[in-house]
Amino acid sequence: MSDPFTVTLPDDCTVRTIGTLHGEIAAALASTADLALDCAAVARADIAFVQLVVAASATAERQAKRLTLVDAPDIVRSAFARAGLTAQSPFRQAPFLHAA
């Protein structure tokens, strides 16, 4: 299996940047079957980010593709927890969240 295509997320993954992030993730999903979102630099994440990731994961699943988060800091895990989710809960493909 080849390495996934990686999108490196910015420090701000909030409603302020969600439009740009959506475009980048949608384009990447359109061009690859295995997408990794590198969260190492994320310093701010909110419910808009969680919603984007959940929606992107559902799209990937419908298209028989794989989406993973890598190097997710506590702020990313907290955003999922505040939304009442674990990083794995909305996803059927396992595992969704990976450490580096």
SEFIZA-3560 file (N, C-alpha, C; in Angstrom, 3 decimals):
REM SEFIZA-3560
<numar><xx>0.847</xx><yy>-1.177</yy><zz>0.000</zz><atom>N</atom></numar>
<numar><xx>0.000</xx><yy>0.000</yy><zz>0.000</zz><atom>CA</atom></numar>
<numar><xx>0.894</xx><yy>1.241</yy><zz>0.000</zz><atom>C</atom></numar>
<numar><xx>0.545</xx><yy>2.213</yy><zz>-0.820</zz><atom>N</atom></numar>
<numar><xx>1.338</xx><yy>3.437</yy><zz>-0.885</zz><atom>CA</atom></numar>
<numar><xx>0.983</xx><yy>4.374</yy><zz>0.264</zz><atom>C</atom></numar>
<numar><xx>1.849</xx><yy>5.333</yy><zz>0.486</zz><atom>N</atom></numar>
<numar><xx>1.597</xx><yy>6.317</yy><zz>1.533</zz><atom>CA</atom></numar>
<numar><xx>0.406</xx><yy>7.185</yy><zz>1.154</zz><atom>C</atom></numar>
<numar><xx>-0.351</xx><yy>7.632</yy><zz>2.157</zz><atom>N</atom></numar>
<numar><xx>-1.499</xx><yy>8.490</yy><zz>1.859</zz><atom>CA</atom></numar>
<numar><xx>-1.048</xx><yy>9.874</yy><zz>1.383</zz><atom>C</atom></numar>
<numar><xx>-1.915</xx><yy>10.525</yy><zz>0.648</zz><atom>N</atom></numar>
<numar><xx>-1.711</xx><yy>11.930</yy><zz>0.297</zz><atom>CA</atom></numar>
<numar><xx>-1.992</xx><yy>12.724</yy><zz>1.569</zz><atom>C</atom></numar>
<numar><xx>-1.130</xx><yy>13.649</yy><zz>1.925</zz><atom>N</atom></numar>
<numar><xx>-1.268</xx><yy>14.380</yy><zz>3.179</zz><atom>CA</atom></numar>
<numar><xx>-1.590</xx><yy>15.853</yy><zz>2.927</zz><atom>C</atom></numar>
<numar><xx>-2.615</xx><yy>16.321</yy><zz>3.637</zz><atom>N</atom></numar>
<numar><xx>-2.934</xx><yy>17.744</yy><zz>3.684</zz><atom>CA</atom></numar>
<numar><xx>-2.507</xx><yy>18.223</yy><zz>5.066</zz><atom>C</atom></numar>
<numar><xx>-1.606</xx><yy>19.184</yy><zz>5.109</zz><atom>N</atom></numar>
<numar><xx>-1.149</xx><yy>19.742</yy><zz>6.374</zz><atom>CA</atom></numar>
<numar><xx>-2.087</xx><yy>20.875</yy><zz>6.769</zz><atom>C</atom></numar>
<numar><xx>-2.751</xx><yy>20.685</yy><zz>7.896</zz><atom>N</atom></numar>
<numar><xx>-3.722</xx><yy>21.676</yy><zz>8.354</zz><atom>CA</atom></numar>
<numar><xx>-3.025</xx><yy>22.866</yy><zz>9.010</zz><atom>C</atom></numar>
<numar><xx>-3.624</xx><yy>24.046</yy><zz>8.913</zz><atom>N</atom></numar>
<numar><xx>-3.030</xx><yy>25.244</yy><zz>9.517</zz><atom>CA</atom></numar>
<numar><xx>-3.270</xx><yy>25.280</yy><zz>11.024</zz><atom>C</atom></numar>
<numar><xx>-2.713</xx><yy>26.282</yy><zz>11.681</zz><atom>N</atom></numar>
<numar><xx>-2.908</xx><yy>26.413</yy><zz>13.128</zz><atom>CA</atom></numar>
<numar><xx>-4.347</xx><yy>26.767</yy><zz>13.478</zz><atom>C</atom></numar>
<numar><xx>-5.041</xx><yy>27.475</yy><zz>12.596</zz><atom>N</atom></numar>
<numar><xx>-6.415</xx><yy>27.903</yy><zz>12.857</zz><atom>CA</atom></numar>
<numar><xx>-7.390</xx><yy>27.054</yy><zz>12.035</zz><atom>C</atom></numar>
<numar><xx>-8.068</xx><yy>26.137</yy><zz>12.704</zz><atom>N</atom></numar>
<numar><xx>-9.083</xx><yy>25.287</yy><zz>12.067</zz><atom>CA</atom></numar>
<numar><xx>-10.425</xx><yy>25.604</yy><zz>12.713</zz><atom>C</atom></numar>
<numar><xx>-10.885</xx><yy>26.817</yy><zz>12.457</zz><atom>N</atom></numar>
<numar><xx>-12.128</xx><yy>27.306</yy><zz>13.040</zz><atom>CA</atom></numar>
<numar><xx>-13.039</xx><yy>27.819</yy><zz>11.929</zz><atom>C</atom></numar>
<numar><xx>-14.184</xx><yy>28.319</yy><zz>12.332</zz><atom>N</atom></numar>
<numar><xx>-15.151</xx><yy>28.839</yy><zz>11.371</zz><atom>CA</atom></numar>
<numar><xx>-14.524</xx><yy>29.910</yy><zz>10.468</zz><atom>C</atom></numar>
<numar><xx>-13.515</xx><yy>30.610</yy><zz>10.949</zz><atom>N</atom></numar>
<numar><xx>-12.855</xx><yy>31.650</yy><zz>10.148</zz><atom>CA</atom></numar>
<numar><xx>-12.146</xx><yy>31.084</yy><zz>8.917</zz><atom>C</atom></numar>
<numar><xx>-11.688</xx><yy>29.850</yy><zz>8.996</zz><atom>N</atom></numar>
<numar><xx>-10.901</xx><yy>29.268</yy><zz>7.900</zz><atom>CA</atom></numar>
<numar><xx>-11.592</xx><yy>28.080</yy><zz>7.238</zz><atom>C</atom></numar>
<numar><xx>-12.796</xx><yy>27.760</yy><zz>7.672</zz><atom>N</atom></numar>
<numar><xx>-13.429</xx><yy>26.516</yy><zz>7.239</zz><atom>CA</atom></numar>
<numar><xx>-13.675</xx><yy>26.467</yy><zz>5.734</zz><atom>C</atom></numar>
<numar><xx>-13.989</xx><yy>27.583</yy><zz>5.115</zz><atom>N</atom></numar>
<numar><xx>-14.212</xx><yy>27.595</yy><zz>3.669</zz><atom>CA</atom></numar>
<numar><xx>-12.985</xx><yy>27.156</yy><zz>2.892</zz><atom>C</atom></numar>
<numar><xx>-11.843</xx><yy>27.704</yy><zz>3.256</zz><atom>N</atom></numar>
<numar><xx>-10.590</xx><yy>27.332</yy><zz>2.608</zz><atom>CA</atom></numar>
<numar><xx>-10.252</xx><yy>25.872</yy><zz>2.870</zz><atom>C</atom></numar>
<numar><xx>-10.401</xx><yy>25.448</yy><zz>4.129</zz><atom>N</atom></numar>
<numar><xx>-10.119</xx><yy>24.051</yy><zz>4.475</zz><atom>CA</atom></numar>
<numar><xx>-11.028</xx><yy>23.101</yy><zz>3.701</zz><atom>C</atom></numar>
<numar><xx>-12.301</xx><yy>23.462</yy><zz>3.593</zz><atom>N</atom></numar>
<numar><xx>-13.238</xx><yy>22.622</yy><zz>2.851</zz><atom>CA</atom></numar>
<numar><xx>-12.759</xx><yy>22.427</yy><zz>1.419</zz><atom>C</atom></numar>
<numar><xx>-12.368</xx><yy>23.509</yy><zz>0.772</zz><atom>N</atom></numar>
<numar><xx>-11.890</xx><yy>23.424</yy><zz>-0.602</zz><atom>CA</atom></numar>
<numar><xx>-10.660</xx><yy>22.532</yy><zz>-0.739</zz><atom>C</atom></numar>
<numar><xx>-9.717</xx><yy>22.676</yy><zz>0.175</zz><atom>N</atom></numar>
<numar><xx>-8.490</xx><yy>21.877</yy><zz>0.124</zz><atom>CA</atom></numar>
<numar><xx>-8.780</xx><yy>20.403</yy><zz>0.342</zz><atom>C</atom></numar>
<numar><xx>-9.629</xx><yy>20.104</yy><zz>1.326</zz><atom>N</atom></numar>
<numar><xx>-9.942</xx><yy>18.706</yy><zz>1.631</zz><atom>CA</atom></numar>
<numar><xx>-10.769</xx><yy>18.083</yy><zz>0.509</zz><atom>C</atom></numar>
<numar><xx>-11.738</xx><yy>18.817</yy><zz>-0.023</zz><atom>N</atom></numar>
<numar><xx>-12.558</xx><yy>18.301</yy><zz>-1.128</zz><atom>CA</atom></numar>
<numar><xx>-11.697</xx><yy>18.006</yy><zz>-2.357</zz><atom>C</atom></numar>
<numar><xx>-10.792</xx><yy>18.898</yy><zz>-2.682</zz><atom>N</atom></numar>
<numar><xx>-9.908</xx><yy>18.687</yy><zz>-3.833</zz><atom>CA</atom></numar>
<numar><xx>-9.016</xx><yy>17.466</yy><zz>-3.612</zz><atom>C</atom></numar>
<numar><xx>-8.507</xx><yy>17.331</yy><zz>-2.409</zz><atom>N</atom></numar>
<numar><xx>-7.638</xx><yy>16.189</yy><zz>-2.106</zz><atom>CA</atom></numar>
<numar><xx>-8.425</xx><yy>14.877</yy><zz>-2.183</zz><atom>C</atom></numar>
<numar><xx>-9.639</xx><yy>14.864</yy><zz>-1.639</zz><atom>N</atom></numar>
<numar><xx>-10.465</xx><yy>13.647</yy><zz>-1.705</zz><atom>CA</atom></numar>
<numar><xx>-10.816</xx><yy>13.291</yy><zz>-3.142</zz><atom>C</atom></numar>
<numar><xx>-10.954</xx><yy>14.291</yy><zz>-3.985</zz><atom>N</atom></numar>
<numar><xx>-11.271</xx><yy>14.031</yy><zz>-5.390</zz><atom>CA</atom></numar>
<numar><xx>-10.096</xx><yy>13.404</yy><zz>-6.135</zz><atom>C</atom></numar>
<numar><xx>-8.887</xx><yy>13.587</yy><zz>-5.609</zz><atom>N</atom></numar>
<numar><xx>-7.707</xx><yy>13.141</yy><zz>-6.348</zz><atom>CA</atom></numar>
<numar><xx>-6.983</xx><yy>11.942</yy><zz>-5.731</zz><atom>C</atom></numar>
<numar><xx>-7.449</xx><yy>11.448</yy><zz>-4.580</zz><atom>N</atom></numar>
<numar><xx>-6.754</xx><yy>10.329</yy><zz>-3.949</zz><atom>CA</atom></numar>
<numar><xx>-7.744</xx><yy>9.419</yy><zz>-3.239</zz><atom>C</atom></numar>
<numar><xx>-7.339</xx><yy>8.175</yy><zz>-3.040</zz><atom>N</atom></numar>
<numar><xx>-8.180</xx><yy>7.212</yy><zz>-2.319</zz><atom>CA</atom></numar>
<numar><xx>-7.767</xx><yy>7.088</yy><zz>-0.861</zz><atom>C</atom></numar>
<numar><xx>-6.640</xx><yy>7.694</yy><zz>-0.500</zz><atom>N</atom></numar>
<numar><xx>-6.122</xx><yy>7.582</yy><zz>0.864</zz><atom>CA</atom></numar>
<numar><xx>-5.594</xx><yy>8.952</yy><zz>1.284</zz><atom>C</atom></numar>
<numar><xx>-6.367</xx><yy>9.630</yy><zz>2.127</zz><atom>N</atom></numar>
<numar><xx>-6.049</xx><yy>11.002</yy><zz>2.524</zz><atom>CA</atom></numar>
<numar><xx>-5.759</xx><yy>11.072</yy><zz>4.013</zz><atom>C</atom></numar>
<numar><xx>-4.664</xx><yy>11.713</yy><zz>4.357</zz><atom>N</atom></numar>
<numar><xx>-4.314</xx><yy>11.966</yy><zz>5.757</zz><atom>CA</atom></numar>
<numar><xx>-4.359</xx><yy>13.471</yy><zz>6.000</zz><atom>C</atom></numar>
<numar><xx>-4.994</xx><yy>13.850</yy><zz>7.097</zz><atom>N</atom></numar>
<numar><xx>-5.012</xx><yy>15.245</yy><zz>7.521</zz><atom>CA</atom></numar>
<numar><xx>-4.017</xx><yy>15.379</yy><zz>8.665</zz><atom>C</atom></numar>
<numar><xx>-2.919</xx><yy>16.073</yy><zz>8.413</zz><atom>N</atom></numar>
<numar><xx>-1.873</xx><yy>16.254</yy><zz>9.422</zz><atom>CA</atom></numar>
<numar><xx>-2.271</xx><yy>17.415</yy><zz>10.324</zz><atom>C</atom></numar>
<numar><xx>-2.554</xx><yy>17.092</yy><zz>11.569</zz><atom>N</atom></numar>
<numar><xx>-3.069</xx><yy>18.075</yy><zz>12.535</zz><atom>CA</atom></numar>
<numar><xx>-2.001</xx><yy>18.641</yy><zz>13.457</zz><atom>C</atom></numar>
<numar><xx>-0.746</xx><yy>18.311</yy><zz>13.235</zz><atom>N</atom></numar>
<numar><xx>0.317</xx><yy>18.679</yy><zz>14.174</zz><atom>CA</atom></numar>
<numar><xx>0.352</xx><yy>20.170</yy><zz>14.499</zz><atom>C</atom></numar>
<numar><xx>0.057</xx><yy>21.022</yy><zz>13.525</zz><atom>N</atom></numar>
<numar><xx>0.158</xx><yy>22.471</yy><zz>13.733</zz><atom>CA</atom></numar>
<numar><xx>-1.122</xx><yy>23.099</yy><zz>14.275</zz><atom>C</atom></numar>
<numar><xx>-2.190</xx><yy>22.321</yy><zz>14.411</zz><atom>N</atom></numar>
<numar><xx>-3.476</xx><yy>22.887</yy><zz>14.822</zz><atom>CA</atom></numar>
<numar><xx>-3.397</xx><yy>23.401</yy><zz>16.264</zz><atom>C</atom></numar>
<numar><xx>-3.671</xx><yy>24.691</yy><zz>16.425</zz><atom>N</atom></numar>
<numar><xx>-3.682</xx><yy>25.319</yy><zz>17.751</zz><atom>CA</atom></numar>
<numar><xx>-5.093</xx><yy>25.744</yy><zz>18.159</zz><atom>C</atom></numar>
<numar><xx>-5.988</xx><yy>25.880</yy><zz>17.162</zz><atom>N</atom></numar>
<numar><xx>-7.388</xx><yy>26.259</yy><zz>17.427</zz><atom>CA</atom></numar>
<numar><xx>-8.287</xx><yy>25.406</yy><zz>16.550</zz><atom>C</atom></numar>
<numar><xx>-9.284</xx><yy>24.783</yy><zz>17.176</zz><atom>N</atom></numar>
<numar><xx>-10.257</xx><yy>23.976</yy><zz>16.434</zz><atom>CA</atom></numar>
<numar><xx>-11.607</xx><yy>24.139</yy><zz>17.110</zz><atom>C</atom></numar>
<numar><xx>-12.655</xx><yy>24.217</yy><zz>16.303</zz><atom>N</atom></numar>
<numar><xx>-13.991</xx><yy>24.384</yy><zz>16.860</zz><atom>CA</atom></numar>
<numar><xx>-14.965</xx><yy>23.406</yy><zz>16.206</zz><atom>C</atom></numar>
<numar><xx>-16.253</xx><yy>23.584</yy><zz>16.484</zz><atom>N</atom></numar>
<numar><xx>-17.265</xx><yy>22.666</yy><zz>15.972</zz><atom>CA</atom></numar>
<numar><xx>-17.314</xx><yy>22.682</yy><zz>14.448</zz><atom>C</atom></numar>
<numar><xx>-17.003</xx><yy>23.791</yy><zz>13.813</zz><atom>N</atom></numar>
<numar><xx>-16.983</xx><yy>23.840</yy><zz>12.347</zz><atom>CA</atom></numar>
<numar><xx>-15.944</xx><yy>22.859</yy><zz>11.800</zz><atom>C</atom></numar>
<numar><xx>-14.806</xx><yy>22.783</yy><zz>12.447</zz><atom>N</atom></numar>
<numar><xx>-13.765</xx><yy>21.837</yy><zz>12.047</zz><atom>CA</atom></numar>
<numar><xx>-14.246</xx><yy>20.407</yy><zz>12.225</zz><atom>C</atom></numar>
<numar><xx>-14.850</xx><yy>20.122</yy><zz>13.366</zz><atom>N</atom></numar>
<numar><xx>-15.362</xx><yy>18.773</yy><zz>13.620</zz><atom>CA</atom></numar>
<numar><xx>-16.391</xx><yy>18.405</yy><zz>12.549</zz><atom>C</atom></numar>
<numar><xx>-17.305</xx><yy>19.305</yy><zz>12.253</zz><atom>N</atom></numar>
<numar><xx>-18.326</xx><yy>19.043</yy><zz>11.237</zz><atom>CA</atom></numar>
<numar><xx>-17.689</xx><yy>18.781</yy><zz>9.866</zz><atom>C</atom></numar>
<numar><xx>-16.672</xx><yy>19.543</yy><zz>9.525</zz><atom>N</atom></numar>
<numar><xx>-15.980</xx><yy>19.337</yy><zz>8.258</zz><atom>CA</atom></numar>
<numar><xx>-15.339</xx><yy>17.955</yy><zz>8.199</zz><atom>C</atom></numar>
<numar><xx>-14.664</xx><yy>17.563</yy><zz>9.262</zz><atom>N</atom></numar>
<numar><xx>-13.998</xx><yy>16.265</yy><zz>9.286</zz><atom>CA</atom></numar>
<numar><xx>-15.023</xx><yy>15.130</yy><zz>9.224</zz><atom>C</atom></numar>
<numar><xx>-16.117</xx><yy>15.254</yy><zz>9.966</zz><atom>N</atom></numar>
<numar><xx>-17.165</xx><yy>14.225</yy><zz>9.944</zz><atom>CA</atom></numar>
<numar><xx>-17.751</xx><yy>14.121</yy><zz>8.530</zz><atom>C</atom></numar>
<numar><xx>-18.052</xx><yy>15.254</yy><zz>7.913</zz><atom>N</atom></numar>
<numar><xx>-18.612</xx><yy>15.241</yy><zz>6.559</zz><atom>CA</atom></numar>
<numar><xx>-17.611</xx><yy>14.669</yy><zz>5.554</zz><atom>C</atom></numar>
<numar><xx>-16.351</xx><yy>15.048</yy><zz>5.663</zz><atom>N</atom></numar>
<numar><xx>-15.328</xx><yy>14.533</yy><zz>4.755</zz><atom>CA</atom></numar>
<numar><xx>-15.155</xx><yy>13.030</yy><zz>4.930</zz><atom>C</atom></numar>
<numar><xx>-15.229</xx><yy>12.567</yy><zz>6.167</zz><atom>N</atom></numar>
<numar><xx>-15.115</xx><yy>11.138</yy><zz>6.413</zz><atom>CA</atom></numar>
<numar><xx>-16.288</xx><yy>10.373</yy><zz>5.805</zz><atom>C</atom></numar>
<numar><xx>-17.494</xx><yy>10.936</yy><zz>5.920</zz><atom>N</atom></numar>
<numar><xx>-18.674</xx><yy>10.296</yy><zz>5.328</zz><atom>CA</atom></numar>
<numar><xx>-18.535</xx><yy>10.245</yy><zz>3.803</zz><atom>C</atom></numar>
<numar><xx>-18.040</xx><yy>11.319</yy><zz>3.213</zz><atom>N</atom></numar>
<numar><xx>-17.817</xx><yy>11.348</yy><zz>1.767</zz><atom>CA</atom></numar>
<numar><xx>-16.802</xx><yy>10.288</yy><zz>1.373</zz><atom>C</atom></numar>
<numar><xx>-15.706</xx><yy>10.225</yy><zz>2.117</zz><atom>N</atom></numar>
<numar><xx>-14.676</xx><yy>9.224</yy><zz>1.826</zz><atom>CA</atom></numar>
<numar><xx>-15.255</xx><yy>7.813</yy><zz>1.924</zz><atom>C</atom></numar>
<numar><xx>-16.031</xx><yy>7.558</yy><zz>2.955</zz><atom>N</atom></numar>
<numar><xx>-16.613</xx><yy>6.231</yy><zz>3.128</zz><atom>CA</atom></numar>
<numar><xx>-17.547</xx><yy>5.879</yy><zz>1.972</zz><atom>C</atom></numar>
<numar><xx>-18.402</xx><yy>6.818</yy><zz>1.567</zz><atom>N</atom></numar>
<numar><xx>-19.324</xx><yy>6.572</yy><zz>0.446</zz><atom>CA</atom></numar>
<numar><xx>-18.565</xx><yy>6.258</yy><zz>-0.843</zz><atom>C</atom></numar>
<numar><xx>-17.377</xx><yy>6.822</yy><zz>-0.978</zz><atom>N</atom></numar>
<numar><xx>-16.583</xx><yy>6.637</yy><zz>-2.190</zz><atom>CA</atom></numar>
<numar><xx>-15.527</xx><yy>5.537</yy><zz>-2.033</zz><atom>C</atom></numar>
<numar><xx>-15.646</xx><yy>4.761</yy><zz>-0.950</zz><atom>N</atom></numar>
<numar><xx>-14.695</xx><yy>3.674</yy><zz>-0.659</zz><atom>CA</atom></numar>
<numar><xx>-13.260</xx><yy>4.197</yy><zz>-0.571</zz><atom>C</atom></numar>
<numar><xx>-13.125</xx><yy>5.366</yy><zz>0.049</zz><atom>N</atom></numar>
<numar><xx>-11.815</xx><yy>5.970</yy><zz>0.266</zz><atom>CA</atom></numar>
<numar><xx>-11.527</xx><yy>5.988</yy><zz>1.760</zz><atom>C</atom></numar>
<numar><xx>-10.306</xx><yy>6.351</yy><zz>2.099</zz><atom>N</atom></numar>
<numar><xx>-9.896</xx><yy>6.378</yy><zz>3.499</zz><atom>CA</atom></numar>
<numar><xx>-9.464</xx><yy>7.794</yy><zz>3.883</zz><atom>C</atom></numar>
<numar><xx>-9.913</xx><yy>8.227</yy><zz>5.056</zz><atom>N</atom></numar>
<numar><xx>-9.529</xx><yy>9.528</yy><zz>5.609</zz><atom>CA</atom></numar>
<numar><xx>-9.047</xx><yy>9.303</yy><zz>7.035</zz><atom>C</atom></numar>
<numar><xx>-7.863</xx><yy>9.801</yy><zz>7.344</zz><atom>N</atom></numar>
<numar><xx>-7.339</xx><yy>9.684</yy><zz>8.701</zz><atom>CA</atom></numar>
<numar><xx>-6.809</xx><yy>11.024</yy><zz>9.176</zz><atom>C</atom></numar>
<numar><xx>-6.839</xx><yy>11.210</yy><zz>10.481</zz><atom>N</atom></numar>
<numar><xx>-6.173</xx><yy>12.346</yy><zz>11.115</zz><atom>CA</atom></numar>
<numar><xx>-4.879</xx><yy>11.813</yy><zz>11.704</zz><atom>C</atom></numar>
<numar><xx>-3.801</xx><yy>12.553</yy><zz>11.532</zz><atom>N</atom></numar>
<numar><xx>-2.526</xx><yy>12.155</yy><zz>12.118</zz><atom>CA</atom></numar>
<numar><xx>-1.980</xx><yy>13.289</yy><zz>12.969</zz><atom>C</atom></numar>
<numar><xx>-1.232</xx><yy>12.912</yy><zz>13.976</zz><atom>N</atom></numar>
<numar><xx>-0.593</xx><yy>13.871</yy><zz>14.889</zz><atom>CA</atom></numar>
<numar><xx>-1.587</xx><yy>14.864</yy><zz>15.479</zz><atom>C</atom></numar>
<numar><xx>-2.743</xx><yy>14.368</yy><zz>15.890</zz><atom>N</atom></numar>
<numar><xx>-3.777</xx><yy>15.248</yy><zz>16.449</zz><atom>CA</atom></numar>
<numar><xx>-3.406</xx><yy>15.662</yy><zz>17.868</zz><atom>C</atom></numar>
<numar><xx>-3.218</xx><yy>16.957</yy><zz>18.102</zz><atom>N</atom></numar>
<numar><xx>-2.917</xx><yy>17.427</yy><zz>19.453</zz><atom>CA</atom></numar>
<numar><xx>-4.184</xx><yy>17.407</yy><zz>20.318</zz><atom>C</atom></numar>
<numar><xx>-4.007</xx><yy>17.682</yy><zz>21.584</zz><atom>N</atom></numar>
<numar><xx>-5.136</xx><yy>17.678</yy><zz>22.517</zz><atom>CA</atom></numar>
<numar><xx>-6.253</xx><yy>18.619</yy><zz>22.085</zz><atom>C</atom></numar>
<numar><xx>-5.923</xx><yy>19.734</yy><zz>21.450</zz><atom>N</atom></numar>
<numar><xx>-6.955</xx><yy>20.688</yy><zz>21.039</zz><atom>CA</atom></numar>
<numar><xx>-7.915</xx><yy>20.057</yy><zz>20.031</zz><atom>C</atom></numar>
<numar><xx>-7.415</xx><yy>19.208</yy><zz>19.158</zz><atom>N</atom></numar>
<numar><xx>-8.267</xx><yy>18.519</yy><zz>18.187</zz><atom>CA</atom></numar>
<numar><xx>-9.135</xx><yy>17.492</yy><zz>18.906</zz><atom>C</atom></numar>
<numar><xx>-8.535</xx><yy>16.724</yy><zz>19.778</zz><atom>N</atom></numar>
<numar><xx>-9.297</xx><yy>15.724</yy><zz>20.545</zz><atom>CA</atom></numar>
<numar><xx>-10.367</xx><yy>16.415</yy><zz>21.392</zz><atom>C</atom></numar>
<numar><xx>-10.036</xx><yy>17.558</yy><zz>21.951</zz><atom>N</atom></numar>
<numar><xx>-10.994</xx><yy>18.330</yy><zz>22.754</zz><atom>CA</atom></numar>
<numar><xx>-12.155</xx><yy>18.827</yy><zz>21.920</zz><atom>C</atom></numar>
<numar><xx>-11.885</xx><yy>19.266</yy><zz>20.698</zz><atom>N</atom></numar>
<numar><xx>-12.960</xx><yy>19.741</yy><zz>19.828</zz><atom>CA</atom></numar>
<numar><xx>-13.958</xx><yy>18.616</yy><zz>19.566</zz><atom>C</atom></numar>
<numar><xx>-13.459</xx><yy>17.411</yy><zz>19.324</zz><atom>N</atom></numar>
<numar><xx>-14.354</xx><yy>16.264</yy><zz>19.137</zz><atom>CA</atom></numar>
<numar><xx>-15.118</xx><yy>15.975</yy><zz>20.422</zz><atom>C</atom></numar>
<numar><xx>-14.433</xx><yy>16.029</yy><zz>21.551</zz><atom>N</atom></numar>
<numar><xx>-15.096</xx><yy>15.757</yy><zz>22.839</zz><atom>CA</atom></numar>
<numar><xx>-16.184</xx><yy>16.788</yy><zz>23.129</zz><atom>C</atom></numar>
<numar><xx>-15.918</xx><yy>18.069</yy><zz>22.846</zz><atom>N</atom></numar>
<numar><xx>-16.936</xx><yy>19.105</yy><zz>23.061</zz><atom>CA</atom></numar>
<numar><xx>-18.158</xx><yy>18.890</yy><zz>22.183</zz><atom>C</atom></numar>
<numar><xx>-17.953</xx><yy>18.242</yy><zz>21.046</zz><atom>N</atom></numar>
<numar><xx>-19.062</xx><yy>17.935</yy><zz>20.141</zz><atom>CA</atom></numar>
<numar><xx>-19.767</xx><yy>16.634</yy><zz>20.550</zz><atom>C</atom></numar>
<numar><xx>-19.290</xx><yy>16.017</yy><zz>21.631</zz><atom>N</atom></numar>
<numar><xx>-19.899</xx><yy>14.778</yy><zz>22.094</zz><atom>CA</atom></numar>
<numar><xx>-19.422</xx><yy>13.557</yy><zz>21.338</zz><atom>C</atom></numar>
<numar><xx>-18.270</xx><yy>13.670</yy><zz>20.697</zz><atom>N</atom></numar>
<numar><xx>-17.730</xx><yy>12.583</yy><zz>19.890</zz><atom>CA</atom></numar>
<numar><xx>-16.342</xx><yy>12.203</yy><zz>20.360</zz><atom>C</atom></numar>
<numar><xx>-15.979</xx><yy>10.968</yy><zz>20.092</zz><atom>N</atom></numar>
<numar><xx>-14.566</xx><yy>10.623</yy><zz>20.147</zz><atom>CA</atom></numar>
<numar><xx>-14.106</xx><yy>10.711</yy><zz>18.708</zz><atom>C</atom></numar>
<numar><xx>-12.845</xx><yy>10.721</yy><zz>18.475</zz><atom>N</atom></numar>
<numar><xx>-12.369</xx><yy>10.807</yy><zz>17.098</zz><atom>CA</atom></numar>
<numar><xx>-12.817</xx><yy>9.590</yy><zz>16.302</zz><atom>C</atom></numar>
<numar><xx>-13.053</xx><yy>8.465</yy><zz>16.940</zz><atom>N</atom></numar>
<numar><xx>-13.464</xx><yy>7.270</yy><zz>16.228</zz><atom>CA</atom></numar>
<numar><xx>-14.983</xx><yy>7.149</yy><zz>16.066</zz><atom>C</atom></numar>
<numar><xx>-15.775</xx><yy>7.756</yy><zz>16.924</zz><atom>N</atom></numar>
<numar><xx>-17.202</xx><yy>7.432</yy><zz>16.994</zz><atom>CA</atom></numar>
<numar><xx>-18.019</xx><yy>7.600</yy><zz>15.721</zz><atom>C</atom></numar>
<numar><xx>-17.823</xx><yy>8.631</yy><zz>14.911</zz><atom>N</atom></numar>
<numar><xx>-18.711</xx><yy>8.739</yy><zz>13.758</zz><atom>CA</atom></numar>
<numar><xx>-18.243</xx><yy>7.947</yy><zz>12.543</zz><atom>C</atom></numar>
<numar><xx>-17.191</xx><yy>7.176</yy><zz>12.693</zz><atom>N</atom></numar>
<numar><xx>-16.570</xx><yy>6.558</yy><zz>11.531</zz><atom>CA</atom></numar>
<numar><xx>-16.616</xx><yy>5.045</yy><zz>11.618</zz><atom>C</atom></numar>
<numar><xx>-16.948</xx><yy>4.415</yy><zz>10.527</zz><atom>N</atom></numar>
<numar><xx>-16.971</xx><yy>2.955</yy><zz>10.495</zz><atom>CA</atom></numar>
<numar><xx>-15.612</xx><yy>2.396</yy><zz>10.128</zz><atom>C</atom></numar>
<numar><xx>-14.876</xx><yy>3.086</yy><zz>9.292</zz><atom>N</atom></numar>
<numar><xx>-13.559</xx><yy>2.589</yy><zz>8.916</zz><atom>CA</atom></numar>
<numar><xx>-12.615</xx><yy>2.773</yy><zz>10.087</zz><atom>C</atom></numar>
<numar><xx>-11.821</xx><yy>1.786</yy><zz>10.357</zz><atom>N</atom></numar>
<numar><xx>-10.937</xx><yy>1.854</yy><zz>11.512</zz><atom>CA</atom></numar>
<numar><xx>-9.490</xx><yy>1.835</yy><zz>11.055</zz><atom>C</atom></numar>
<numar><xx>-8.620</xx><yy>2.362</yy><zz>11.814</zz><atom>N</atom></numar>
<numar><xx>-8.910</xx><yy>3.415</yy><zz>12.789</zz><atom>CA</atom></numar>
<numar><xx>-8.868</xx><yy>4.768</yy><zz>12.116</zz><atom>C</atom></numar>
<numar><xx>-9.556</xx><yy>5.715</yy><zz>12.664</zz><atom>N</atom></numar>
<numar><xx>-9.646</xx><yy>7.050</yy><zz>12.086</zz><atom>CA</atom></numar>
<numar><xx>-8.512</xx><yy>7.949</yy><zz>12.544</zz><atom>C</atom></numar>
<numar><xx>-8.230</xx><yy>7.918</yy><zz>13.828</zz><atom>N</atom></numar>
<numar><xx>-7.254</xx><yy>8.850</yy><zz>14.387</zz><atom>CA</atom></numar>
<numar><xx>-5.962</xx><yy>8.115</yy><zz>14.698</zz><atom>C</atom></numar>
<numar><xx>-4.875</xx><yy>8.598</yy><zz>14.158</zz><atom>N</atom></numar>
<numar><xx>-3.571</xx><yy>7.933</yy><zz>14.332</zz><atom>CA</atom></numar>
<numar><xx>-2.555</xx><yy>8.880</yy><zz>14.953</zz><atom>C</atom></numar>
<numar><xx>-1.720</xx><yy>8.330</yy><zz>15.772</zz><atom>N</atom></numar>
<numar><xx>-0.545</xx><yy>9.071</yy><zz>16.240</zz><atom>CA</atom></numar>
<numar><xx>0.545</xx><yy>8.885</yy><zz>15.180</zz><atom>C</atom></numar>
<numar><xx>1.522</xx><yy>9.725</yy><zz>15.206</zz><atom>N</atom></numar>
<numar><xx>2.608</xx><yy>9.611</yy><zz>14.216</zz><atom>CA</atom></numar>
<numar><xx>3.484</xx><yy>8.434</yy><zz>14.550</zz><atom>C</atom></numar>
//
